[in-house]
Amino acid sequence: MPITPGMPLPAALIPDCTAEDAHRAAYKRAKADSSIFVCITRQGVHWSVVLDVISRPLVTGEAIKFLRSAVEELVATGAAAGGANFSAEYILIRQIGSEKQAREIAAAFHAAIYGLQQLQVAVPCRAHGRGPERPTLS
């Protein structure tokens, strides 16, 4: 199945943007496609994951809490030994032990953000004036 802009990337296709020119080119491509930017980078023996929604809205506050919780779990379990930076527009997860693990984490977050955005469009909530109020999951 071909990958088109606006689709989550499988782990094998997450770009390695360790080189600055690779990062610049991938970011420019994502911006031109109005896609969520995702990449991995190597720092010494460790890897990092970078996601940037650029100018697209991320997701509801509840969904952001879910994503933040997943990032915090990676840090707490040591899978991201260098910690993380998290905002509604940008996620950086540092010191992941291997390229394979970094690709898997990047692909999972990339797919989650796209999926949460699609769900928000398909099932709008009343709090935003676009449908019935949804109960929160606990």
C-alpha positions in Angstrom: 0.0 0.0 0.0 1.6 3.3 -1.0 2.1 6.0 1.7 0.4 9.3 1.0 0.5 12.5 2.9 -1.7 12.5 5.9 -1.1 8.8 6.6 0.8 7.4 9.6 4.3 6.0 8.7 5.3 2.5 9.4 8.4 2.1 11.6 10.6 1.2 8.6 9.7 4.5 6.8 10.3 6.9 9.7 13.2 9.1 8.4 16.5 9.2 10.1 17.2 13.0 10.4 20.5 12.8 12.3 22.1 14.9 9.5 20.9 18.5 9.5 20.1 18.5 5.8 18.0 15.3 6.2 16.1 17.0 9.0 15.5 20.2 7.0 14.3 18.2 3.9 11.9 16.0 5.9 10.5 18.9 7.8 10.0 20.9 4.6 8.3 17.9 3.0 5.9 17.5 6.0 5.1 21.2 6.0 4.4 21.2 2.3 2.1 18.1 2.7 0.4 19.5 5.9 1.5 16.3 7.5 2.7 15.6 11.1 6.5 15.7 11.1 8.1 12.7 12.6 11.7 11.5 12.6 14.4 9.8 14.6 17.9 11.1 15.3 21.0 9.5 16.7 23.1 11.2 19.5 26.1 9.0 20.2 24.8 5.5 21.0 21.2 6.6 21.8 18.3 7.7 19.6 15.6 10.3 19.9 12.1 10.6 18.5 10.8 14.0 17.3 7.1 14.7 16.4 5.9 18.1 15.4 2.3 18.8 14.4 3.6 22.0 12.6 0.4 24.1 12.2 -2.2 21.4 12.5 -4.3 21.3 15.7 -3.4 18.3 17.8 -6.3 16.8 19.6 -8.6 17.4 22.6 -7.3 18.0 26.1 -8.2 14.5 27.1 -6.3 13.0 24.2 -3.3 15.2 25.0 -3.4 13.7 28.6 -3.3 10.3 27.1 -0.3 11.1 24.9 1.5 12.7 27.8 0.8 9.7 30.0 2.4 7.4 27.3 5.5 9.7 27.2 5.8 9.7 31.0 5.6 5.9 31.0 8.5 5.7 28.6 10.5 7.9 30.9 9.5 6.1 34.1 10.3 2.6 32.7 13.7 3.8 31.4 12.9 3.3 27.7 13.6 7.0 27.3 16.5 7.4 29.7 17.1 11.1 28.7 13.6 12.2 29.5 11.2 14.0 27.2 9.8 17.4 26.2 6.0 17.4 25.6 3.6 20.1 24.4 0.4 20.1 22.4 2.4 20.8 19.2 5.8 19.0 19.8 7.1 15.8 21.4 10.8 15.0 21.9 11.7 11.7 23.5 15.4 11.3 24.3 18.0 8.5 24.9 16.2 5.5 23.5 18.4 2.4 23.4 18.2 1.4 19.8 17.2 2.6 16.4 14.6 -0.2 16.1 13.0 0.9 19.4 13.1 4.5 18.4 11.4 3.7 15.0 8.7 1.7 16.8 8.0 4.5 19.3 8.0 7.1 16.6 5.6 5.1 14.4 3.2 4.4 17.4 3.0 8.1 18.4 2.6 9.2 14.7 -0.2 6.7 14.2 -1.8 7.7 17.6 -1.9 11.4 16.8 -3.4 10.8 13.3 -5.9 8.4 14.8 -6.9 10.7 17.6 -7.3 13.6 15.1 -9.5 11.4 12.8 -11.6 10.2 15.8 -12.1 13.8 16.9 -13.4 14.7 13.5 -15.6 11.6 13.2 -17.0 11.8 16.7 -17.0 15.5 17.7 -17.9 16.4 21.3 -20.5 18.8 22.5 -17.9 20.7 24.6 -16.7 22.1 21.3 -20.2 22.8 20.0 -20.1 19.9 17.6 -22.1 17.0 19.0 -23.0 15.0 22.1 -20.9 15.2 25.2 -18.7 12.1 25.6 -17.9 10.6 28.9 -14.2 10.4 29.8 -12.7 7.0 30.0 -10.9 6.0 33.2 
